[in-house]
């Protein structure tokens, strides 16, 4: 028997649900009304509280690097030992680490989220406070539990950050291929790392299409890291197909995958004249081949347009930018943060359809991709057969190197830890063809394999 004024259990549940909905609406309205100040330490906890998020992660300064191996630290005192233990335990608690701008101590140049899951509510909070950070250049997300449903919202968030150029999204495997949404035509990313995401051949096909689709291809990406994934020869062929019409990517890492001689051969052929590709009436991914693109642009068959092709031959010599080699050296360390003066100056890539072409048996043959300067294939399954394909490609680049275009072709090719004997004559020939200033071995971030 209920006392007078006491609610029934069902009424209590309904009242609690209505109260929760009202609190949620109130939190959303409060979050929308809040105007971000550009100070992450102030905006982030306030937006979390207004959105009803409990257990708000702390905003902390990124810890300094550890001691070098060749230096012995002094014997720590008891307070220092306790402080180190506390810092180690704090790594297991959700937090947002920030890297300060040297010129502006209050400004944030990069943020690091590691080892805690980002829910939809948290992503909504970040979508409000991150665009307010005027100096934000890099976002690093390691094992944050992203899903293919949240990835488009993340891409929309990044597009609203005006100076963002670097995205590191590692340790976030997805059951369905969706990483290509980060490489749209409206993306301003220059450095993208998708390491250790279980990317397979299906995702590699979509990534290759994002690099080459006419009209909507990505034109800003200079460095792409796809190491520690599950890309096989088929996936490498899809990426090679994407490089056929791409002239913006300067550095590509496919280290620690399952690529053999077939995939390596397809990658090597992209730097040569792609005769076999040019004979196709249409491309498999876009339905538009080089012949149809030229036909749609000029209105006549390519074989009948010899005089305009000579005019186009001189056009790249007047407009092509020279600092290709400089950008290639900068893009080798793709995970390092770049000053604003370096990351914001992105040269406009040359359209491959404006390059010098030649006629072969009634088809237009485009020149190979000489924009790619660095290719990392360490820790794969390449043998001397795939190595010979790269030797032939580099020899072809040396013989057919265009004058005045500023594109040198491959300058750094990493094939360590493959199935190639160290005394291979082809390996010695490869070292002769590569420039002497090319760094030996793989970049450090590829060898470590950690966050």
C-alpha positions, 0 to 999 in steps of 0.5 A: 500500500502506497502512502499518500503522495507517493508515486508508482514505480512506473511513474518514477521511471517516467519522471526520471527519464523526462528529467534526464531528457530535460537535463540533456536539452539544457546541457546542449543549449548551454553548450551552444550558447557558450562562446569559446575563448581560444584557451583550451584549458578553459573552454574544454572543461566548461563545454564538457560540464555544459554537455553533462559529461562526467569524469572530464579529462584533464588538459595537460602539457605534453611531457618533455622527451626522455633522457637520451641513451648516451646520457646517464641521469643523476640518482633521483631523490625520493620526491623525484621518484614519487613524481615519476611514479605519479606521471606514469600512473597519470598516463592511464587516465584520460587527458588531452596533452597539448604542445605549446607554440614557442612564439605564443605560450598560451597558444596550442600548436598540437594536441595528443589524445591517447588510449581513451575512447572518444564518444559522440558527446566528446566529439561534439565538444571537440568540434566546438573548442578545436576550431577556436584554436587559431594556431592548431597545426597537428592532431594526434589520435592514438587508440581512441576507438573511432568508428566509421560512423564518427569518422565523417564527423571528425573529417568535418571537424578538421575542415573547420580548423583553418591552419591544421595540416597534420593528422595522425590517426593510428591504432583505430581499426575499422570493420568497414573501409572509411579512411578515404573520407579524410582525403577529399578534395576539400581537405587541407591536410599535408601530412596524414598517418594511418599507421596500424589501422588494419587497412586492407585491400578494400580500403587501399582501393578507396584511398587510391581513388581519392588520390586520382579521381579527376575533379575531386582528387586530393591536391594538398596531401604531400605525405601519407603513412600506411605502414603496419597495415594489411595491404597486399599486392592487390592493395599496392596495385590500387595505390599505384593506380592512384599515383598515376594521375597524382602530382601532389604526394611526395612521400609514401610509406607502405612499410610493414605490410604484405607487399610482394613482387607484383605490388612492387612492380606496379609501384615501380611502373608508375614512375615510368611512362604508363603505356599499358594503362594509357591503352585502356579505353576507360579507368576502372575506378572513375570510368574516365581514362587519359584519352577521354579526359583529353578528348573532353577538354579539347574536343578532338581526338588526341592523335589529331592534336599535334600542334596544341600538344607542342604548345602544352609542351612549353606550358609546364616549363613556365608555370612549374614550381621549382621547390619540389626537392625541398618539399620532398626532404621535409616530408620524410619525417611526416609525424614531426610538427612543422612550423606554420611558415613551412606547413602553410606554403603548399605548392600547387601540384601540376596537372598531369594532363598538362605535361608533355605526352606522346602518341603510341599506336593511336593512344596518348601516353602520359609521362610517369609520376616523377613527383613522388620522391620518397617510397618506403617498402621496408619489412615486406616480401619483395625479392630481387624481381621487384627490385629489378623493376625499381632499377629499370624505373630509375634508369628510365627516369635518368634517361627521360628526365625532363628539363626545367620541370623541377621533378627529379623522381624517386630520391629515397627508396627503402627496401630494407628487411625484405627478401633481397640478399645483401650481395645482390647486383641489382641492389648495388645498381640501385644504390648507384642510381639513387642520389648520394644524399638519400638517407639510408634505411627507413625513417625512425618513426617507421622502425619504432612501430609505437605511438 
